[in-house]
């Protein structure tokens, strides 16, 4: 249930862009909550679990982009 939501959030990223390039800062949470509602994922589940998954996603994607 929650993984289906996570997999669909690929296009809902927040970015910070500066002189040194761009960094992903997280998901667009209002969009994530709306998508969760559309997928019948309980809002409380989204609110409790998604930030932890988001933190890992941001760390791993930004680590990968700094390795290049």
N, C-alpha and C positions, 0 to 999 in steps of 0.2 A: 504494500500500500504506500508507505512513505518512500520506498525506493523508486516506484513509478513516478512519483512527484519529483524526486531529486533528478532523475534522468531527463525529465522534461524541462528542467530549469536552465538548461545550457544556454539559452538565448536571453536569460533574464539576469545579466551580470551588471553590477555597478563597477565603474572604472574610475581611476584617478590618473589623470594624464598631466605630466610635467615635462620639464626640459630633459630629464633623464629617461623619458619614455613613459609607458603606461603600466599600471598595476591593477589587478582585480582586487576590489575591496570587499566584495560579497555579492549576494543575490539581492535583487529588488524584492524586499520582503512583502510589500503590499501585493505585488504580482504573484509571489509565491503563495500567499494566503488565499488569493482569489483562485488560483489554479487548484490549490488544495480543496477549496469548496466545490469547484467544478468536478473534481475527481472523487468527491464524497469522503475525503480524508478529514477526520475530526480536527477542528481548528486548534484545539488544545494540544493534540499530538504534534501538529505542525509547529506550534509555538514553543513546545518543550524540546523537541528533537532537532528541528532544522538548524537552529543556531550552532549546535555542536558539529553537525555535518558540514555546515558552511565554513566553520573555522578550519577544519581539516582540508576542505576543498581549496580555500584561499591559500593556505600555507603551501600545499603541494603544487598548485598551479604556479604560484609566484616563485617557488623554489625552482621549478622546471624552467621558467622563463629566464631566471638569472643565471642558469647553467649554460645558456647558449653563448 
